[in-house]
């Protein structure tokens, strides 16, 4: 299993390349923010 923290996800945000037919960067950013918020909640529960 990979050790992954909310901070790792936040740092990764700017590392994705951009292409003309790729994903919408705003949608990716929004999704990553949702993931990190949920990860923060889960870490606090531990």
Backbone as ProteinMPNN parsed JSONL, in Angstrom:
{"seq_chain_A": "XXXXXXXXXXXXXXXXXXXXXXXXXXXXXXXXXXXXXXXXXXXXXX", "coords_chain_A": {"N_chain_A": [[0.845, -1.185, 0.0], [0.469, 2.262, -0.716], [1.849, 5.008, 0.989], [0.08, 7.836, 1.48], [-0.609, 11.172, 1.884], [-2.842, 13.927, 2.721], [-1.433, 16.26, 2.155], [0.416, 15.384, 0.233], [-1.287, 15.008, -1.945], [-2.186, 17.626, -2.358], [0.232, 18.878, -3.087], [0.753, 17.619, -5.503], [-0.975, 18.714, -7.294], [-0.132, 20.806, -9.141], [1.514, 19.41, -10.845], [0.559, 18.099, -13.063], [0.519, 17.62, -16.557], [-0.579, 19.665, -19.332], [-2.88, 19.389, -21.957], [-4.417, 19.873, -25.16], [-6.667, 18.281, -25.484], [-7.087, 17.245, -23.029], [-8.048, 16.702, -19.555], [-10.267, 19.014, -17.911], [-8.639, 21.498, -16.229], [-9.727, 22.925, -14.051], [-11.771, 21.269, -13.137], [-10.288, 19.053, -12.347], [-8.723, 20.214, -10.314], [-10.775, 20.879, -8.516], [-11.768, 18.324, -7.879], [-9.463, 17.187, -6.689], [-9.295, 18.818, -4.448], [-11.639, 18.079, -3.08], [-10.961, 15.422, -2.511], [-8.689, 15.771, -0.845], [-9.842, 17.148, 1.306], [-11.564, 15.196, 2.331], [-9.691, 13.237, 2.989], [-8.309, 14.59, 5.021], [-10.346, 14.641, 6.963], [-10.608, 11.893, 7.494], [-8.064, 11.262, 8.494], [-8.093, 12.692, 10.873], [-9.925, 11.2, 12.271], [-8.563, 8.951, 12.978]], "CA_chain_A": [[0.0, 0.0, 0.0], [1.223, 3.508, -0.822], [1.575, 6.021, 2.004], [-0.348, 9.047, 0.794], [-1.208, 12.121, 2.814], [-3.527, 15.028, 2.052], [-0.423, 17.193, 1.655], [0.939, 14.81, -1.015], [-2.263, 15.28, -3.003], [-2.155, 19.07, -2.626], [1.478, 19.187, -3.799], [0.692, 17.032, -6.842], [-1.915, 19.503, -8.086], [0.501, 21.539, -10.23], [2.431, 18.551, -11.59], [-0.08, 17.476, -14.215], [0.712, 18.303, -17.828], [-1.814, 20.15, -19.956], [-3.008, 19.127, -23.385], [-5.643, 20.464, -25.713], [-7.805, 17.371, -25.327], [-7.003, 16.638, -21.703], [-9.087, 17.032, -18.586], [-10.416, 20.421, -17.546], [-7.841, 21.715, -15.017], [-10.578, 23.361, -12.931], [-12.464, 20.096, -12.609], [-9.277, 18.248, -11.653], [-8.414, 20.92, -9.071], [-11.928, 20.736, -7.622], [-11.784, 16.94, -7.414], [-8.35, 17.006, -5.756], [-9.648, 19.491, -3.2], [-12.598, 17.205, -2.396], [-10.212, 14.263, -2.006], [-7.852, 16.157, 0.292], [-10.713, 17.459, 2.442], [-12.022, 13.92, 2.907], [-8.526, 12.601, 3.613], [-8.1, 15.297, 6.289], [-11.361, 14.156, 7.902], [-10.288, 10.512, 7.87], [-6.854, 11.276, 9.325], [-8.498, 13.174, 12.197], [-10.68, 10.138, 12.939], [-7.653, 7.878, 13.432]], "C_chain_A": [[0.889, 1.246, 0.0], [0.837, 4.426, 0.335], [1.27, 7.323, 1.281], [-1.053, 9.941, 1.792], [-1.973, 13.186, 2.038], [-2.534, 16.036, 1.457], [0.191, 16.692, 0.348], [0.008, 15.123, -2.184], [-2.241, 16.762, -3.365], [-0.914, 19.461, -3.427], [1.424, 18.714, -5.249], [-0.113, 17.892, -7.806], [-1.269, 20.192, -9.295], [1.396, 20.702, -11.119], [1.834, 17.926, -12.845], [0.178, 18.304, -15.47], [-0.625, 18.727, -18.412], [-1.77, 19.858, -21.452], [-4.315, 19.733, -23.873], [-6.855, 19.579, -25.482], [-7.809, 16.688, -23.961], [-8.184, 17.027, -20.824], [-9.12, 18.531, -18.331], [-9.663, 20.642, -16.235], [-8.678, 22.154, -13.817], [-11.313, 22.192, -12.302], [-11.5, 19.202, -11.837], [-8.944, 18.895, -10.318], [-9.538, 20.765, -8.055], [-11.978, 19.32, -7.035], [-10.665, 16.699, -6.399], [-8.643, 17.679, -4.42], [-10.655, 18.665, -2.406], [-11.889, 16.005, -1.768], [-9.403, 14.652, -0.779], [-8.689, 16.516, 1.513], [-11.177, 16.179, 3.13], [-10.874, 13.201, 3.594], [-8.223, 13.254, 4.961], [-9.082, 14.802, 7.35], [-11.017, 12.757, 8.404], [-9.06, 10.436, 8.772], [-7.207, 11.716, 10.746], [-9.244, 12.105, 12.987], [-9.774, 9.044, 13.5], [-7.14, 8.095, 14.828]], "O_chain_A": [[1.937, 1.269, 0.646], [-0.345, 4.604, 0.63], [2.112, 7.848, 0.552], [-1.989, 9.513, 2.469], [-1.777, 13.335, 0.832], [-2.773, 16.592, 0.386], [0.46, 17.489, -0.55], [0.461, 15.461, -3.277], [-2.274, 17.116, -4.544], [-0.998, 20.28, -4.341], [1.999, 19.356, -6.128], [0.067, 17.793, -9.02], [-1.839, 20.151, -10.385], [1.986, 21.228, -12.062], [2.551, 17.283, -13.612], [0.071, 19.53, -15.451], [-1.674, 18.208, -18.03], [-0.752, 20.058, -22.114], [-5.2, 20.06, -23.082], [-7.963, 20.085, -25.301], [-8.469, 15.666, -23.774], [-9.173, 17.597, -21.285], [-8.12, 19.226, -18.513], [-10.011, 20.034, -15.223], [-8.367, 21.789, -12.684], [-11.464, 22.127, -11.082], [-11.855, 18.655, -10.793], [-8.885, 18.211, -9.296], [-9.284, 20.544, -6.871], [-12.204, 19.146, -5.837], [-10.894, 16.076, -5.362], [-8.273, 17.155, -3.369], [-10.539, 18.56, -1.185], [-12.181, 15.622, -0.635], [-9.425, 13.94, 0.226], [-8.291, 16.222, 2.64], [-11.182, 16.09, 4.357], [-11.056, 12.618, 4.663], [-7.917, 12.563, 5.932], [-8.7, 14.572, 8.497], [-11.123, 12.474, 9.597], [-9.021, 9.636, 9.707], [-6.677, 11.171, 11.714], [-9.207, 12.094, 14.217], [-10.176, 8.299, 14.393], [-6.372, 7.279, 15.337]]}, "name": "protein", "num_of_chains": 1, "seq": "XXXXXXXXXXXXXXXXXXXXXXXXXXXXXXXXXXXXXXXXXXXXXX"}
